[in-house]
């Protein structure tokens, strides 16, 4: 998911979630006040599921705010066949395992790509 798509989702859904949460809180307060004045248990029976729904909406808001976008960095490990000298660098396009990539700076032997891998890092968007 890209930053733009994530920002669009947040811009669209965060105000809706906040309005629903605030309205549920007002409904819960209204039900509790009515229970205190009348003593009718029906108000508490409605207040409990409404409170659970409000808790779920609050959880959805927290999940929406905690989304992180993974960023991948691709690396290669180059090793000399003769002396075993190793270098780790970021990859360029079109590289494959066991291809010759140049000469060793120490012994002038052939260097081959031994490993290709990626590392994941996260960037928070808010």
MODELLER restraints for C-alpha pairs under 7 A, 6 or more apart:
rsr = mdl.restraints
at = mdl.atoms
rsr.add(forms.Gaussian(group=physical.xy_distance, feature=features.Distance(at['CA:14:A'], at['CA:61:A']), mean=6.91, stdev=0.5))
rsr.add(forms.Gaussian(group=physical.xy_distance, feature=features.Distance(at['CA:17:A'], at['CA:57:A']), mean=6.62, stdev=0.5))
rsr.add(forms.Gaussian(group=physical.xy_distance, feature=features.Distance(at['CA:17:A'], at['CA:61:A']), mean=6.67, stdev=0.5))
rsr.add(forms.Gaussian(group=physical.xy_distance, feature=features.Distance(at['CA:21:A'], at['CA:54:A']), mean=5.72, stdev=0.5))
rsr.add(forms.Gaussian(group=physical.xy_distance, feature=features.Distance(at['CA:21:A'], at['CA:57:A']), mean=6.26, stdev=0.5))
rsr.add(forms.Gaussian(group=physical.xy_distance, feature=features.Distance(at['CA:21:A'], at['CA:58:A']), mean=6.93, stdev=0.5))
rsr.add(forms.Gaussian(group=physical.xy_distance, feature=features.Distance(at['CA:24:A'], at['CA:50:A']), mean=6.70, stdev=0.5))
rsr.add(forms.Gaussian(group=physical.xy_distance, feature=features.Distance(at['CA:24:A'], at['CA:54:A']), mean=5.96, stdev=0.5))
rsr.add(forms.Gaussian(group=physical.xy_distance, feature=features.Distance(at['CA:28:A'], at['CA:47:A']), mean=5.40, stdev=0.5))
rsr.add(forms.Gaussian(group=physical.xy_distance, feature=features.Distance(at['CA:28:A'], at['CA:50:A']), mean=6.55, stdev=0.5))
rsr.add(forms.Gaussian(group=physical.xy_distance, feature=features.Distance(at['CA:28:A'], at['CA:51:A']), mean=6.64, stdev=0.5))
rsr.add(forms.Gaussian(group=physical.xy_distance, feature=features.Distance(at['CA:31:A'], at['CA:43:A']), mean=5.24, stdev=0.5))
rsr.add(forms.Gaussian(group=physical.xy_distance, feature=features.Distance(at['CA:31:A'], at['CA:44:A']), mean=6.79, stdev=0.5))
rsr.add(forms.Gaussian(group=physical.xy_distance, feature=features.Distance(at['CA:31:A'], at['CA:47:A']), mean=5.95, stdev=0.5))
rsr.add(forms.Gaussian(group=physical.xy_distance, feature=features.Distance(at['CA:32:A'], at['CA:43:A']), mean=6.76, stdev=0.5))
rsr.add(forms.Gaussian(group=physical.xy_distance, feature=features.Distance(at['CA:32:A'], at['CA:44:A']), mean=6.68, stdev=0.5))
rsr.add(forms.Gaussian(group=physical.xy_distance, feature=features.Distance(at['CA:34:A'], at['CA:43:A']), mean=6.78, stdev=0.5))
rsr.add(forms.Gaussian(group=physical.xy_distance, feature=features.Distance(at['CA:35:A'], at['CA:41:A']), mean=6.73, stdev=0.5))
rsr.add(forms.Gaussian(group=physical.xy_distance, feature=features.Distance(at['CA:35:A'], at['CA:43:A']), mean=5.48, stdev=0.5))
rsr.add(forms.Gaussian(group=physical.xy_distance, feature=features.Distance(at['CA:35:A'], at['CA:44:A']), mean=6.60, stdev=0.5))
rsr.add(forms.Gaussian(group=physical.xy_distance, feature=features.Distance(at['CA:65:A'], at['CA:126:A']), mean=6.67, stdev=0.5))
rsr.add(forms.Gaussian(group=physical.xy_distance, feature=features.Distance(at['CA:67:A'], at['CA:124:A']), mean=6.84, stdev=0.5))
rsr.add(forms.Gaussian(group=physical.xy_distance, feature=features.Distance(at['CA:68:A'], at['CA:122:A']), mean=5.92, stdev=0.5))
rsr.add(forms.Gaussian(group=physical.xy_distance, feature=features.Distance(at['CA:68:A'], at['CA:123:A']), mean=5.64, stdev=0.5))
rsr.add(forms.Gaussian(group=physical.xy_distance, feature=features.Distance(at['CA:68:A'], at['CA:124:A']), mean=4.64, stdev=0.5))
rsr.add(forms.Gaussian(group=physical.xy_distance, feature=features.Distance(at['CA:68:A'], at['CA:125:A']), mean=6.37, stdev=0.5))
rsr.add(forms.Gaussian(group=physical.xy_distance, feature=features.Distance(at['CA:69:A'], at['CA:122:A']), mean=5.60, stdev=0.5))
rsr.add(forms.Gaussian(group=physical.xy_distance, feature=features.Distance(at['CA:69:A'], at['CA:123:A']), mean=5.45, stdev=0.5))
rsr.add(forms.Gaussian(group=physical.xy_distance, feature=features.Distance(at['CA:69:A'], at['CA:124:A']), mean=6.43, stdev=0.5))
rsr.add(forms.Gaussian(group=physical.xy_distance, feature=features.Distance(at['CA:70:A'], at['CA:120:A']), mean=6.31, stdev=0.5))
rsr.add(forms.Gaussian(group=physical.xy_distance, feature=features.Distance(at['CA:70:A'], at['CA:121:A']), mean=5.72, stdev=0.5))
rsr.add(forms.Gaussian(group=physical.xy_distance, feature=features.Distance(at['CA:70:A'], at['CA:122:A']), mean=4.54, stdev=0.5))
rsr.add(forms.Gaussian(group=physical.xy_distance, feature=features.Distance(at['CA:70:A'], at['CA:123:A']), mean=6.51, stdev=0.5))
rsr.add(forms.Gaussian(group=physical.xy_distance, feature=features.Distance(at['CA:71:A'], at['CA:120:A']), mean=5.73, stdev=0.5))
rsr.add(forms.Gaussian(group=physical.xy_distance, feature=features.Distance(at['CA:71:A'], at['CA:121:A']), mean=5.24, stdev=0.5))
rsr.add(forms.Gaussian(group=physical.xy_distance, feature=features.Distance(at['CA:71:A'], at['CA:122:A']), mean=5.81, stdev=0.5))
rsr.add(forms.Gaussian(group=physical.xy_distance, feature=features.Distance(at['CA:72:A'], at['CA:118:A']), mean=6.27, stdev=0.5))
rsr.add(forms.Gaussian(group=physical.xy_distance, feature=features.Distance(at['CA:72:A'], at['CA:119:A']), mean=5.67, stdev=0.5))
rsr.add(forms.Gaussian(group=physical.xy_distance, feature=features.Distance(at['CA:72:A'], at['CA:120:A']), mean=4.69, stdev=0.5))
rsr.add(forms.Gaussian(group=physical.xy_distance, feature=features.Distance(at['CA:72:A'], at['CA:121:A']), mean=6.40, stdev=0.5))
rsr.add(forms.Gaussian(group=physical.xy_distance, feature=features.Distance(at['CA:73:A'], at['CA:118:A']), mean=5.42, stdev=0.5))
rsr.add(forms.Gaussian(group=physical.xy_distance, feature=features.Distance(at['CA:73:A'], at['CA:119:A']), mean=5.31, stdev=0.5))
rsr.add(forms.Gaussian(group=physical.xy_distance, feature=features.Distance(at['CA:73:A'], at['CA:120:A']), mean=6.53, stdev=0.5))
rsr.add(forms.Gaussian(group=physical.xy_distance, feature=features.Distance(at['CA:74:A'], at['CA:90:A']), mean=5.78, stdev=0.5))
rsr.add(forms.Gaussian(group=physical.xy_distance, feature=features.Distance(at['CA:74:A'], at['CA:91:A']), mean=5.85, stdev=0.5))
rsr.add(forms.Gaussian(group=physical.xy_distance, feature=features.Distance(at['CA:74:A'], at['CA:117:A']), mean=5.80, stdev=0.5))
rsr.add(forms.Gaussian(group=physical.xy_distance, feature=features.Distance(at['CA:74:A'], at['CA:118:A']), mean=4.24, stdev=0.5))
rsr.add(forms.Gaussian(group=physical.xy_distance, feature=features.Distance(at['CA:74:A'], at['CA:119:A']), mean=6.50, stdev=0.5))
rsr.add(forms.Gaussian(group=physical.xy_distance, feature=features.Distance(at['CA:75:A'], at['CA:88:A']), mean=6.76, stdev=0.5))
rsr.add(forms.Gaussian(group=physical.xy_distance, feature=features.Distance(at['CA:75:A'], at['CA:89:A']), mean=5.53, stdev=0.5))
rsr.add(forms.Gaussian(group=physical.xy_distance, feature=features.Distance(at['CA:75:A'], at['CA:90:A']), mean=4.24, stdev=0.5))
rsr.add(forms.Gaussian(group=physical.xy_distance, feature=features.Distance(at['CA:75:A'], at['CA:91:A']), mean=5.15, stdev=0.5))
rsr.add(forms.Gaussian(group=physical.xy_distance, feature=features.Distance(at['CA:75:A'], at['CA:116:A']), mean=5.86, stdev=0.5))
rsr.add(forms.Gaussian(group=physical.xy_distance, feature=features.Distance(at['CA:75:A'], at['CA:117:A']), mean=5.45, stdev=0.5))
rsr.add(forms.Gaussian(group=physical.xy_distance, feature=features.Distance(at['CA:75:A'], at['CA:118:A']), mean=5.86, stdev=0.5))
rsr.add(forms.Gaussian(group=physical.xy_distance, feature=features.Distance(at['CA:76:A'], at['CA:88:A']), mean=5.65, stdev=0.5))
rsr.add(forms.Gaussian(group=physical.xy_distance, feature=features.Distance(at['CA:76:A'], at['CA:89:A']), mean=5.52, stdev=0.5))
rsr.add(forms.Gaussian(group=physical.xy_distance, feature=features.Distance(at['CA:76:A'], at['CA:90:A']), mean=6.05, stdev=0.5))
rsr.add(forms.Gaussian(group=physical.xy_distance, feature=features.Distance(at['CA:76:A'], at['CA:91:A']), mean=5.72, stdev=0.5))
rsr.add(forms.Gaussian(group=physical.xy_distance, feature=features.Distance(at['CA:76:A'], at['CA:113:A']), mean=6.63, stdev=0.5))
rsr.add(forms.Gaussian(group=physical.xy_distance, feature=features.Distance(at['CA:76:A'], at['CA:115:A']), mean=5.44, stdev=0.5))
rsr.add(forms.Gaussian(group=physical.xy_distance, feature=features.Distance(at['CA:76:A'], at['CA:116:A']), mean=4.51, stdev=0.5))
rsr.add(forms.Gaussian(group=physical.xy_distance, feature=features.Distance(at['CA:76:A'], at['CA:117:A']), mean=6.43, stdev=0.5))
rsr.add(forms.Gaussian(group=physical.xy_distance, feature=features.Distance(at['CA:77:A'], at['CA:86:A']), mean=6.72, stdev=0.5))
rsr.add(forms.Gaussian(group=physical.xy_distance, feature=features.Distance(at['CA:77:A'], at['CA:87:A']), mean=5.70, stdev=0.5))
rsr.add(forms.Gaussian(group=physical.xy_distance, feature=features.Distance(at['CA:77:A'], at['CA:88:A']), mean=4.42, stdev=0.5))
rsr.add(forms.Gaussian(group=physical.xy_distance, feature=features.Distance(at['CA:77:A'], at['CA:89:A']), mean=6.61, stdev=0.5))
rsr.add(forms.Gaussian(group=physical.xy_distance, feature=features.Distance(at['CA:77:A'], at['CA:113:A']), mean=5.83, stdev=0.5))
rsr.add(forms.Gaussian(group=physical.xy_distance, feature=features.Distance(at['CA:77:A'], at['CA:114:A']), mean=5.50, stdev=0.5))
rsr.add(forms.Gaussian(group=physical.xy_distance, feature=features.Distance(at['CA:77:A'], at['CA:115:A']), mean=4.97, stdev=0.5))
rsr.add(forms.Gaussian(group=physical.xy_distance, feature=features.Distance(at['CA:77:A'], at['CA:116:A']), mean=6.61, stdev=0.5))
rsr.add(forms.Gaussian(group=physical.xy_distance, feature=features.Distance(at['CA:78:A'], at['CA:86:A']), mean=5.53, stdev=0.5))
rsr.add(forms.Gaussian(group=physical.xy_distance, feature=features.Distance(at['CA:78:A'], at['CA:87:A']), mean=5.19, stdev=0.5))
rsr.add(forms.Gaussian(group=physical.xy_distance, feature=features.Distance(at['CA:78:A'], at['CA:88:A']), mean=6.25, stdev=0.5))
rsr.add(forms.Gaussian(group=physical.xy_distance, feature=features.Distance(at['CA:78:A'], at['CA:111:A']), mean=6.21, stdev=0.5))
rsr.add(forms.Gaussian(group=physical.xy_distance, feature=features.Distance(at['CA:78:A'], at['CA:112:A']), mean=5.47, stdev=0.5))
rsr.add(forms.Gaussian(group=physical.xy_distance, feature=features.Distance(at['CA:78:A'], at['CA:113:A']), mean=4.44, stdev=0.5))
rsr.add(forms.Gaussian(group=physical.xy_distance, feature=features.Distance(at['CA:78:A'], at['CA:114:A']), mean=5.58, stdev=0.5))
rsr.add(forms.Gaussian(group=physical.xy_distance, feature=features.Distance(at['CA:79:A'], at['CA:85:A']), mean=5.54, stdev=0.5))
rsr.add(forms.Gaussian(group=physical.xy_distance, feature=features.Distance(at['CA:79:A'], at['CA:86:A']), mean=4.39, stdev=0.5))
rsr.add(forms.Gaussian(group=physical.xy_distance, feature=features.Distance(at['CA:79:A'], at['CA:87:A']), mean=6.56, stdev=0.5))
rsr.add(forms.Gaussian(group=physical.xy_distance, feature=features.Distance(at['CA:79:A'], at['CA:111:A']), mean=5.32, stdev=0.5))
rsr.add(forms.Gaussian(group=physical.xy_distance, feature=features.Distance(at['CA:79:A'], at['CA:112:A']), mean=5.56, stdev=0.5))
rsr.add(forms.Gaussian(group=physical.xy_distance, feature=features.Distance(at['CA:79:A'], at['CA:113:A']), mean=6.43, stdev=0.5))
rsr.add(forms.Gaussian(group=physical.xy_distance, feature=features.Distance(at['CA:79:A'], at['CA:114:A']), mean=6.23, stdev=0.5))
rsr.add(forms.Gaussian(group=physical.xy_distance, feature=features.Distance(at['CA:80:A'], at['CA:86:A']), mean=6.57, stdev=0.5))
rsr.add(forms.Gaussian(group=physical.xy_distance, feature=features.Distance(at['CA:80:A'], at['CA:104:A']), mean=5.99, stdev=0.5))
rsr.add(forms.Gaussian(group=physical.xy_distance, feature=features.Distance(at['CA:80:A'], at['CA:109:A']), mean=6.27, stdev=0.5))
rsr.add(forms.Gaussian(group=physical.xy_distance, feature=features.Distance(at['CA:80:A'], at['CA:110:A']), mean=5.80, stdev=0.5))
rsr.add(forms.Gaussian(group=physical.xy_distance, feature=features.Distance(at['CA:80:A'], at['CA:111:A']), mean=4.28, stdev=0.5))
rsr.add(forms.Gaussian(group=physical.xy_distance, feature=features.Distance(at['CA:80:A'], at['CA:112:A']), mean=6.45, stdev=0.5))
rsr.add(forms.Gaussian(group=physical.xy_distance, feature=features.Distance(at['CA:81:A'], at['CA:109:A']), mean=6.58, stdev=0.5))
rsr.add(forms.Gaussian(group=physical.xy_distance, feature=features.Distance(at['CA:81:A'], at['CA:110:A']), mean=6.01, stdev=0.5))
rsr.add(forms.Gaussian(group=physical.xy_distance, feature=features.Distance(at['CA:81:A'], at['CA:111:A']), mean=6.18, stdev=0.5))
rsr.add(forms.Gaussian(group=physical.xy_distance, feature=features.Distance(at['CA:82:A'], at['CA:109:A']), mean=5.86, stdev=0.5))
rsr.add(forms.Gaussian(group=physical.xy_distance, feature=features.Distance(at['CA:83:A'], at['CA:107:A']), mean=7.00, stdev=0.5))
rsr.add(forms.Gaussian(group=physical.xy_distance, feature=features.Distance(at['CA:97:A'], at['CA:113:A']), mean=5.31, stdev=0.5))
rsr.add(forms.Gaussian(group=physical.xy_distance, feature=features.Distance(at['CA:97:A'], at['CA:114:A']), mean=6.08, stdev=0.5))
rsr.add(forms.Gaussian(group=physical.xy_distance, feature=features.Distance(at['CA:97:A'], at['CA:115:A']), mean=6.64, stdev=0.5))
rsr.add(forms.Gaussian(group=physical.xy_distance, feature=features.Distance(at['CA:98:A'], at['CA:112:A']), mean=5.23, stdev=0.5))
rsr.add(forms.Gaussian(group=physical.xy_distance, feature=features.Distance(at['CA:98:A'], at['CA:113:A']), mean=4.95, stdev=0.5))
rsr.add(forms.Gaussian(group=physical.xy_distance, feature=features.Distance(at['CA:98:A'], at['CA:114:A']), mean=5.94, stdev=0.5))
rsr.add(forms.Gaussian(group=physical.xy_distance, feature=features.Distance(at['CA:99:A'], at['CA:112:A']), mean=5.34, stdev=0.5))
rsr.add(forms.Gaussian(group=physical.xy_distance, feature=features.Distance(at['CA:99:A'], at['CA:113:A']), mean=5.74, stdev=0.5))
rsr.add(forms.Gaussian(group=physical.xy_distance, feature=features.Distance(at['CA:100:A'], at['CA:110:A']), mean=6.64, stdev=0.5))
rsr.add(forms.Gaussian(group=physical.xy_distance, feature=features.Distance(at['CA:100:A'], at['CA:111:A']), mean=5.71, stdev=0.5))
rsr.add(forms.Gaussian(group=physical.xy_distance, feature=features.Distance(at['CA:100:A'], at['CA:112:A']), mean=4.48, stdev=0.5))
rsr.add(forms.Gaussian(group=physical.xy_distance, feature=features.Distance(at['CA:100:A'], at['CA:113:A']), mean=6.80, stdev=0.5))
rsr.add(forms.Gaussian(group=physical.xy_distance, feature=features.Distance(at['CA:101:A'], at['CA:111:A']), mean=5.77, stdev=0.5))
rsr.add(forms.Gaussian(group=physical.xy_distance, feature=features.Distance(at['CA:101:A'], at['CA:112:A']), mean=5.76, stdev=0.5))
rsr.add(forms.Gaussian(group=physical.xy_distance, feature=features.Distance(at['CA:102:A'], at['CA:110:A']), mean=6.05, stdev=0.5))
rsr.add(forms.Gaussian(group=physical.xy_distance, feature=features.Distance(at['CA:102:A'], at['CA:111:A']), mean=5.47, stdev=0.5))
rsr.add(forms.Gaussian(group=physical.xy_distance, feature=features.Distance(at['CA:103:A'], at['CA:109:A']), mean=5.43, stdev=0.5))
rsr.add(forms.Gaussian(group=physical.xy_distance, feature=features.Distance(at['CA:103:A'], at['CA:110:A']), mean=4.85, stdev=0.5))
rsr.add(forms.Gaussian(group=physical.xy_distance, feature=features.Distance(at['CA:103:A'], at['CA:111:A']), mean=5.58, stdev=0.5))
rsr.add(forms.Gaussian(group=physical.xy_distance, feature=features.Distance(at['CA:104:A'], at['CA:110:A']), mean=6.07, stdev=0.5))
rsr.add(forms.Gaussian(group=physical.xy_distance, feature=features.Distance(at['CA:104:A'], at['CA:111:A']), mean=5.83, stdev=0.5))
